[in-house]
Amino acid sequence: MKIALLSDIHANRQALDACLTHARAHGAEQFALLGDLVGYGGEPVAVVEQVRDLTQQGALCVLGNHDAMALAPPANPRNRSELGAQWTHDQLGNSHIAFLQTLPLTARLGTSALLVHASADMPAQWRYVEDSNAAERSMTAAQGIDPAIRYVFCGHVHEQVLYFLTPTAKLMRFAPEPCVPVPVPTHRQWLGIVGSVGQPRDGDARAMYALFDDTAKQITFYRVPYDHLAAAAAIRAAGLPGFYADRLEKGQ
């Protein structure tokens, strides 16, 4: 089965639509949402409702730090993110809030894969997997949950990276090429960071996601063009800081 792994949508409806369409065209039969449905973007209601519909059809979804902040925005916002969390909270209705409140910090995809927004090492602390040491801590934590876990899939850092542990416990970092399938055999342990659907920050405005084939034991990372100018326009129309729209236009 092919499973589309999508993270950090950040209320970007246009990017989510494009990735879902792309994934279905490439044979995706299951969807897994790795958190941060909201934050930054101008259409949180549309995104939450679309993800909620997907979960009702069997998709998996975990909570992200921006989702958590939108559920309980700081009483005295100190920066743009916290102000944005309050704005997002104000847009969401009771049913949207109720849905976000149901999301777990981690979820299992079959017996061999763990889904988490940030690190499996204390998921509620939203630790960034920014280097090999952090990746190893996350993989070790997953093994502590269940030695049968061979794959950890996460987001949070807005880039696409694959780490793996060799049978001799040597950790390797791999920068995947878009559209090139990567074999991920189960005799190794893997940690895949799938990138951001709605907030790419590597100078490329295209959306990111990955497609995991749990039968062929392959993962393919994708970059998907979408109408990022429309997404930026939605941010400006919502009255959010123009910085967020500028960033989408530049992919930064």
C-alpha positions as CSV (number, residue, x, y, z in Angstrom):
1,M,0.0,0.0,0.0
2,K,1.2,3.5,-0.8
3,I,0.7,6.0,2.1
4,A,1.0,9.8,1.5
5,L,2.9,11.5,4.4
6,L,2.0,15.1,4.7
7,S,3.1,17.6,7.4
8,D,3.1,21.3,8.3
9,I,0.2,22.3,6.1
10,H,-0.1,25.6,8.0
11,A,-3.6,26.5,6.8
12,N,-2.5,26.5,3.2
13,R,-5.5,25.1,1.4
14,Q,-4.0,25.5,-2.1
15,A,-0.9,23.5,-1.2
16,L,-2.9,20.7,0.5
17,D,-5.2,20.4,-2.5
18,A,-2.2,20.1,-4.9
19,C,-0.4,17.5,-2.7
20,L,-3.6,15.4,-2.3
21,T,-4.2,15.4,-6.0
22,H,-0.6,14.6,-6.8
23,A,-0.6,11.7,-4.2
24,R,-3.8,10.2,-5.5
25,A,-2.5,10.4,-9.1
26,H,0.6,8.4,-7.9
27,G,-1.4,5.7,-6.3
28,A,-1.8,6.8,-2.7
29,E,-4.4,4.7,-0.9
30,Q,-3.9,6.0,2.6
31,F,-3.0,9.4,4.1
32,A,-1.1,10.3,7.2
33,L,-1.1,13.9,8.5
34,L,1.9,14.7,10.7
35,G,0.7,17.8,12.5
36,D,0.6,21.6,12.2
37,L,-2.6,21.7,10.2
38,V,-2.9,25.4,11.1
39,G,-0.7,28.5,11.9
40,Y,0.7,31.1,9.5
41,G,-1.8,30.5,6.7
42,G,-5.1,32.2,5.9
43,E,-7.5,29.3,5.6
44,P,-7.4,27.3,8.8
45,V,-11.1,26.3,8.7
46,A,-10.9,24.9,5.2
47,V,-7.8,22.9,6.0
48,V,-9.1,21.5,9.3
49,E,-12.4,20.5,7.7
50,Q,-10.6,18.8,4.8
51,V,-8.3,16.9,7.2
52,R,-11.2,16.0,9.4
53,D,-13.0,14.5,6.3
54,L,-9.9,12.5,5.5
55,T,-9.7,11.1,9.0
56,Q,-13.4,10.0,8.7
57,Q,-12.3,8.1,5.6
58,G,-9.5,6.4,7.5
59,A,-6.5,8.8,7.4
60,L,-4.2,9.1,10.5
61,C,-3.4,12.5,12.0
62,V,-1.3,13.6,14.9
63,L,-1.1,16.9,16.8
64,G,1.5,19.6,15.9
65,N,2.8,22.5,18.1
66,H,0.9,25.1,16.1
67,D,-2.3,23.1,16.5
68,A,-1.7,22.9,20.2
69,M,-1.0,26.7,20.4
70,A,-4.2,27.4,18.4
71,L,-6.2,25.4,20.9
72,A,-4.8,27.4,23.8
73,P,-3.3,30.7,22.6
74,P,-1.2,32.6,25.1
75,A,-3.2,35.2,27.1
76,N,-0.6,37.9,26.4
77,P,0.9,37.3,22.9
78,R,4.5,38.3,22.6
79,N,5.4,37.6,18.9
80,R,3.9,37.0,15.5
81,S,3.4,33.3,16.1
82,E,1.5,33.8,19.3
83,L,-0.6,36.6,17.7
84,G,-1.3,34.2,14.8
85,A,-2.4,31.5,17.2
86,Q,-5.0,33.8,18.7
87,W,-6.2,34.7,15.2
88,T,-6.5,31.0,14.2
89,H,-8.3,30.2,17.5
90,D,-10.8,32.9,16.7
91,Q,-11.5,31.5,13.2
92,L,-12.2,28.0,14.4
93,G,-15.6,26.9,15.5
94,N,-16.5,24.5,18.3
95,S,-16.4,21.5,15.9
96,H,-12.9,22.4,14.6
97,I,-11.6,22.8,18.2
98,A,-13.2,19.5,19.2
99,F,-11.5,17.7,16.3
100,L,-8.0,19.2,17.1
101,Q,-8.5,18.2,20.7
102,T,-8.9,14.6,19.7
103,L,-5.5,14.4,17.9
104,P,-2.8,12.3,19.6
105,L,0.9,13.1,19.9
106,T,1.8,9.9,18.1
107,A,0.2,7.3,16.0
108,R,1.1,3.9,14.7
109,L,1.1,3.1,11.0
110,G,0.9,-0.6,11.0
111,T,3.3,-2.4,13.3
112,S,6.5,-1.0,11.8
113,A,6.0,2.8,11.6
114,L,5.5,5.6,14.2
115,L,4.0,8.9,13.2
116,V,5.0,12.0,15.2
117,H,5.1,15.7,14.5
118,A,8.5,16.5,16.0
119,S,10.7,14.0,17.9
120,A,9.6,10.7,19.3
121,D,11.8,11.7,22.2
122,M,9.3,13.4,24.4
123,P,6.9,14.5,21.6
124,A,5.0,17.1,23.7
125,Q,8.2,19.1,24.0
126,W,8.3,19.6,20.2
127,R,12.0,19.0,19.9
128,Y,13.5,19.6,16.5
129,V,15.2,16.8,14.6
130,E,17.8,19.1,13.2
131,D,20.9,16.9,13.2
132,S,22.1,13.3,13.5
133,N,22.2,13.4,17.3
134,A,18.5,14.5,17.5
135,A,17.6,11.9,14.9
136,E,19.2,9.1,16.9
137,R,17.4,10.2,20.1
138,S,14.1,10.1,18.3
139,M,14.8,6.6,16.8
140,T,16.0,5.3,20.2
141,A,12.8,6.6,21.8
142,A,10.7,4.9,19.2
143,Q,12.5,1.6,19.8
144,G,11.7,2.1,23.5
145,I,8.0,2.2,22.6
146,D,8.2,-0.9,20.6
147,P,11.3,-2.7,19.1
148,A,9.2,-3.6,16.1
149,I,9.2,0.0,14.9
150,R,11.5,0.4,12.0
151,Y,10.3,3.7,10.7
152,V,9.7,7.1,12.3
153,F,8.0,9.7,10.1
154,C,7.9,13.3,11.2
155,G,7.8,16.9,10.1
156,H,8.4,20.1,12.1
157,V,11.7,21.2,10.5
158,H,10.3,22.0,7.0
159,E,12.9,20.1,5.0
160,Q,13.2,16.7,3.5
161,V,15.8,14.4,5.1
162,L,16.2,10.7,5.6
163,Y,18.3,9.2,8.4
164,F,19.1,5.5,8.9
165,L,20.9,3.3,11.3
166,T,23.0,0.5,9.8
167,P,23.1,-2.9,11.4
168,T,26.4,-1.8,13.1
169,A,24.5,1.2,14.7
170,K,26.2,3.8,12.5
171,L,23.8,6.7,11.8
172,M,23.7,8.0,8.2
173,R,22.1,11.2,6.8
174,F,20.7,11.2,3.3
175,A,19.3,14.1,1.3
176,P,16.7,12.6,-1.0
177,E,16.2,13.7,-4.6
178,P,12.6,14.6,-5.5
179,C,10.8,11.8,-7.4
180,V,13.5,9.2,-6.9
181,P,12.3,6.2,-4.9
182,V,14.6,5.2,-2.0
183,P,14.7,1.6,-0.8
184,V,14.1,1.4,2.9
185,P,14.5,-2.2,3.9
186,T,13.5,-3.2,7.4
187,H,16.9,-4.6,8.5
188,R,17.8,-1.0,9.1
189,Q,16.0,1.7,11.2
190,W,14.8,4.8,9.4
191,L,13.7,8.3,10.3
192,G,12.1,10.3,7.4
193,I,11.4,14.0,7.7
194,V,8.8,14.6,5.0
195,G,9.1,18.4,4.6
196,S,6.3,21.0,4.7
197,V,3.2,21.0,2.5
198,G,2.3,24.7,3.2
199,Q,5.5,26.4,4.4
200,P,8.6,25.4,2.3
201,R,11.6,27.4,3.5
202,D,14.5,26.3,1.2
203,G,14.0,29.0,-1.4
204,D,11.7,26.7,-3.5
205,A,8.0,27.6,-3.3
206,R,6.8,24.2,-4.3
207,A,5.0,22.1,-1.6
208,M,6.6,19.0,-0.1
209,Y,5.4,15.6,0.9
210,A,6.5,11.9,0.7
211,L,4.9,8.7,-0.5
212,F,5.8,5.5,1.5
213,D,5.2,2.1,-0.1
214,D,5.1,-0.3,2.8
215,T,4.9,-3.3,0.4
216,A,7.9,-2.4,-1.8
217,K,9.7,-0.9,1.2
218,Q,10.4,2.4,-0.7
219,I,9.9,6.0,0.1
220,T,9.7,8.8,-2.5
221,F,9.9,12.5,-1.7
222,Y,8.1,15.0,-3.9
223,R,8.0,18.7,-4.7
224,V,4.6,19.8,-6.0
225,P,3.9,23.2,-7.8
226,Y,0.8,24.9,-6.6
227,D,-0.8,28.3,-6.7
228,H,1.3,29.9,-4.0
229,L,0.3,33.4,-5.1
230,A,-3.3,32.5,-4.3
231,A,-2.2,31.2,-0.9
232,A,-0.3,34.4,-0.2
233,A,-3.3,36.5,-1.3
234,A,-5.5,34.6,1.2
235,I,-3.1,35.5,4.0
236,R,-3.2,39.2,3.0
237,A,-7.0,39.1,2.7
238,A,-7.3,37.6,6.2
239,G,-5.4,40.6,7.6
240,L,-2.5,38.5,8.8
241,P,1.1,39.9,8.7
242,G,2.3,40.4,5.2
243,F,5.6,38.7,6.2
244,Y,3.8,35.3,6.0
245,A,2.6,36.0,2.5
246,D,6.0,37.3,1.4
247,R,7.6,34.1,2.7
248,L,5.2,31.8,0.7
249,E,6.0,33.7,-2.5
250,K,9.7,33.2,-1.9
251,G,9.6,29.7,-0.4
252,Q,11.5,30.9,2.6
